[in-house]
């Protein structure tokens, strides 16, 4: 799949974040980002996927002013992060992977202090609403050191939202948290989107991106290799799988079935066939007829669709 097509498809007049030809090259010669272009629309949830070392955190760090890019341009709500860094940075909130908090401060003071760092005047009403949304209100007087890991993660999100940013970066927001907290995070992200906040997340949980994201971008070796709406990506690249539970185990697939891409699984007890559900012909009727002619009986069948993880792995293989 051509990278040019993917990048072109990101252009939008409603973009709140515009990343144009951004490159990051370190003195060692390592190219962490290579001519990356991306546009994120206002109010969308965008998932950036890629293996470790692909450039996800580097890109986020550049947008947030933590790392300096070698070349390119980034606009946040129309403000250039280089020439207008103060205003651009004020539009962005970041929840990093690592939990970094003053462990002896209370939850309330931590969030209020961060708001003040961005030059925002005190707003107890907003902070109270924020803490209630994050189920932190009852812990507002508690010192960070006394909180569980999940609660500390919530405090990190409250800090990132304290100055009312228009764009929120979540870098692996649910890494190491339990299932219940992960679901709470999902609900929070959806609620933020309703309030007009643009959310950009990186995640290793593929189901997280599939469940939440409006669009998905895939980055590998510092290059964007794909940007697509989640639903369209699943439709375009997703395949379905027909699995037949055989009446009798099969040692090998007969040559008479070579017209179909079949796999034997579970010690020959299951015969699996992958097909494109959008194709004019799936080959399933012909396969079932051939099995009947060969007197190969099955006692059950099931169909499943490819997961986003399957698609992601295939994209990386194709890009290699």
C-alpha positions in Angstrom: 0.0 0.0 0.0 1.5 3.3 -1.1 2.4 5.7 1.7 1.6 8.7 -0.6 -2.0 7.7 -0.8 -2.3 7.3 2.9 -0.8 10.7 3.6 -2.9 12.5 1.1 -6.0 11.1 2.6 -5.2 12.9 5.9 -5.7 16.4 4.5 -8.6 18.2 6.1 -9.8 21.7 6.4 -11.1 20.9 9.9 -7.7 19.7 11.1 -6.8 20.9 14.6 -3.4 19.2 14.4 -1.4 19.4 11.2 1.9 17.6 10.9 3.8 18.3 7.7 7.0 16.6 6.6 8.4 16.2 10.1 11.8 14.5 10.4 13.8 13.8 13.5 17.4 12.8 13.0 19.7 12.3 16.0 23.4 13.1 16.0 24.2 9.4 16.0 22.5 9.2 12.6 19.4 7.5 13.8 16.3 8.7 12.0 13.4 8.4 14.4 10.9 10.1 12.1 11.2 10.2 8.3 9.1 12.9 6.5 5.9 12.2 8.6 2.8 14.0 7.5 -0.5 13.7 9.3 -3.7 15.7 10.0 -6.0 15.1 12.9 -9.6 16.4 12.7 -11.1 18.3 15.5 -13.2 16.1 17.9 -12.0 12.8 16.6 -10.4 9.9 18.4 -7.2 8.9 16.5 -5.2 5.7 17.3 -1.5 5.6 16.4 -0.3 2.1 16.2 3.2 0.7 15.7 5.8 -1.6 17.2 8.2 -0.5 19.9 10.7 1.9 18.4 8.4 2.8 15.5 8.4 6.6 16.4 5.1 7.0 18.2 6.5 8.5 21.4 9.0 10.6 19.5 6.2 12.2 17.4 4.1 12.9 20.5 7.1 14.4 22.3 7.8 16.7 19.4 4.2 18.0 19.3 4.2 18.5 23.1 7.5 20.5 23.0 9.6 17.9 24.8 11.7 16.9 21.7 12.9 19.2 18.9 12.3 18.1 15.4 15.0 18.3 12.8 12.8 19.7 10.0 9.1 20.1 9.2 6.2 22.0 10.5 3.5 21.3 13.1 0.4 23.5 13.7 -1.9 23.0 16.7 -5.2 24.8 16.2 -3.3 27.1 13.8 -0.4 27.9 16.1 3.1 26.9 15.0 4.8 24.9 17.7 8.2 26.5 16.9 7.3 30.2 16.3 4.3 30.3 18.6 5.2 27.6 21.1 3.5 29.0 24.1 0.1 29.2 22.6 0.5 25.9 20.8 1.6 24.1 23.9 -1.3 25.5 25.9 -3.7 23.7 23.5 -2.1 20.3 24.2 -2.4 17.9 27.1 -0.2 14.8 27.5 -0.6 11.7 29.6 2.8 9.9 29.3 3.5 6.2 29.8 5.4 6.8 33.0 3.7 8.0 36.1 5.4 11.2 37.2 3.8 12.9 40.3 4.8 14.7 43.4 4.0 11.8 45.8 3.6 14.0 48.9 1.1 16.5 47.3 -2.6 16.0 47.5 -4.7 15.2 44.5 -6.3 18.6 44.6 -3.1 20.5 44.9 -1.4 18.5 42.2 -4.1 19.3 39.6 -4.5 22.9 40.6 -0.7 23.5 40.5 -0.5 22.1 36.9 -3.4 24.3 35.8 -1.4 27.3 37.1 1.7 26.3 35.2 -0.2 27.0 32.0 -1.2 30.4 33.1 -4.8 29.5 33.7 -6.6 31.3 36.6 -7.9 29.2 39.4 -11.3 27.5 38.7 -12.4 25.3 41.6 -15.7 24.5 39.9 -13.9 23.1 36.8 -11.4 21.2 38.9 -14.2 19.6 41.0 -16.1 18.5 37.8 -12.9 17.1 36.4 -12.1 15.1 39.5 -15.7 13.8 39.7 -15.5 12.7 36.1 -12.4 10.7 36.9 -13.8 9.3 40.2 -11.2 11.2 42.1 -13.4 13.6 44.1 -13.4 11.4 47.2 -9.6 11.2 47.0 -9.0 15.0 46.5 -7.4 15.4 50.0 -5.4 12.2 49.7 -1.6 12.4 49.1 -0.5 10.8 45.9 1.8 8.4 47.8 -1.3 6.8 49.3 -3.1 6.1 46.0 -3.2 2.8 44.1 -1.6 2.6 40.7 -4.9 3.0 38.9 -5.7 6.1 40.9 -2.3 7.6 40.1 -3.1 7.0 36.4 -6.3 8.9 36.9 -4.4 11.8 38.5 -2.1 11.9 35.5 -5.1 12.3 33.2 -6.6 15.0 35.5 -3.2 16.9 35.3 -3.2 16.7 31.5 -6.8 18.1 31.4 -6.3 20.7 34.1 -5.7 23.5 31.7 -8.6 22.6 29.4 -6.6 21.5 26.3 -8.2 21.1 22.9 -5.9 18.1 22.0 -5.2 15.3 24.4 -2.4 12.7 23.9 -2.7 9.4 25.7 0.6 7.5 25.4 -0.3 3.9 26.3 -2.9 5.1 28.8 -4.1 1.7 29.9 -0.8 -0.1 30.1 -0.6 -2.1 33.3 -4.1 -1.3 34.5 -6.8 -3.7 35.3 -9.8 -4.4 33.0 -12.3 -2.3 35.0 -10.0 0.8 34.9 -9.4 0.2 31.2 -13.2 0.3 30.5 -13.4 3.5 32.7 -10.7 5.0 30.5 -12.6 4.2 27.4 -15.8 5.8 28.8 -13.7 8.9 29.8 -12.3 9.2 26.3 -15.7 9.0 24.7 -17.0 11.7 27.0 -14.1 14.0 26.2 -14.9 13.6 22.5 -18.5 14.7 23.2 -17.1 17.8 24.8 -15.0 18.6 21.7 -11.6 17.4 22.8 -9.5 15.7 20.2 -7.9 12.5 21.5 -4.9 10.9 20.1 -3.8 7.6 21.7 -1.1 5.1 21.3 -1.8 1.6 22.5 -0.5 -2.0 22.4 -4.1 -3.2 23.0 -5.3 -3.6 19.5 -8.9 -4.1 20.7 -8.7 -0.7 22.3 -8.1 1.0 18.9 -10.7 -1.1 17.2 -13.3 -0.3 19.9 -12.6 3.5 20.2 -10.8 5.1 17.3 -12.5 6.9 14.4 -9.3 6.5 12.4 -6.2 4.5 12.7 -2.7 5.4 11.7 0.1 2.8 11.5 3.7 3.9 11.9 6.8 1.8 11.3 10.5 2.7 11.2 9.6 6.3 11.5 7.2 6.4 8.6 3.4 6.5 8.3 2.4 3.5 6.3 -1.3 3.8 6.5 -4.1 6.2 7.7 -7.7 5.0 7.4 -11.1 5.1 9.0 -11.4 2.2 11.3 -14.5 0.8 9.8 -13.2 1.1 6.2 -9.9 -0.5 7.3 -11.7 -3.5 8.7 -13.9 -3.7 5.6 -11.0 -3.3 3.2 -8.4 -5.5 4.8 -10.4 -7.7 7.1 -11.0 -11.2 6.1 -13.4 -13.8 7.4 -12.5 -17.3 8.4 -14.7 -20.4 8.0 -13.8 -23.2 10.4 -15.2 -26.7 10.0 -15.2 -29.1 12.9 -14.5 -32.4 11.2 -16.3 -35.6 12.1 -13.0 -37.5 11.8 -9.5 -36.0 12.2 -7.5 -35.3 9.0 -3.8 -36.0 8.9 -3.1 -33.9 5.7 -5.1 -31.8 3.3 -6.0 -33.8 0.2 -4.6 -32.6 -3.1 -8.2 -32.3 -4.3 -8.7 -29.3 -2.0 -5.7 -27.4 -3.3 -7.9 -24.8 -4.9 -8.6 -23.3 -1.5 -6.2 -21.9 1.0 -6.9 -24.3 3.8 -5.2 -25.0 7.2 -5.5 -27.9 9.5 -5.7 -27.0 13.2 -6.2 -28.8 16.6 -4.5 -32.0 15.5 -6.5 -32.2 12.3 -9.9 -31.8 14.0 -10.6 -28.4 12.4 -10.3 -27.3 8.8 -9.9 -23.6 8.4 -10.5 -21.4 5.3 -9.8 -17.7 5.0 -11.8 -15.7 2.5 -12.6 -12.1 1.4 -16.2 -11.4 2.4 -16.3 -8.5 -0.1 -15.2 -10.6 -3.1 -17.8 -11.5 -5.8 -17.3 -15.2 -5.0 -16.0 -16.5 -1.7 -15.5 -20.1 -2.8 -17.5 -21.5 0.1 -20.3 -23.2 -1.8 -17.7 -24.9 -4.1 -15.7 -26.0 -1.1 -18.6 -27.5 0.7 -19.7 -29.3 -2.4 -16.2 -30.7 -2.9 -16.1 -31.9 0.7 -19.4 -33.6 0.2 -18.2 -35.3 -3.0 -15.2 -36.6 -1.1 -17.4 -37.8 1.8 -15.5 -35.6 4.3 -18.1 -34.9 7.0 -18.2 -32.1 9.5 -20.3 -31.8 12.7 -20.1 -28.0 13.1 -19.0 -24.8 11.4 -18.3 -21.3 12.5 -17.3 -18.0 10.9 -15.1 -15.3 12.4 -13.7 -12.1 11.0 -10.1 -10.9 11.1 -9.2 -8.8 14.1 -7.4 -5.5 13.8 -4.4 -7.3 15.2 -4.4 -9.6 12.2 -4.6 -6.6 9.9 -1.8 -4.7 11.8 0.6 -7.7 11.6 -0.1 -8.0 7.9 0.5 -4.3 7.3 3.9 -4.5 9.0 4.8 -7.6 7.1 3.9 -6.0 3.8 5.9 -2.8 4.7 9.0 -4.8 5.7 
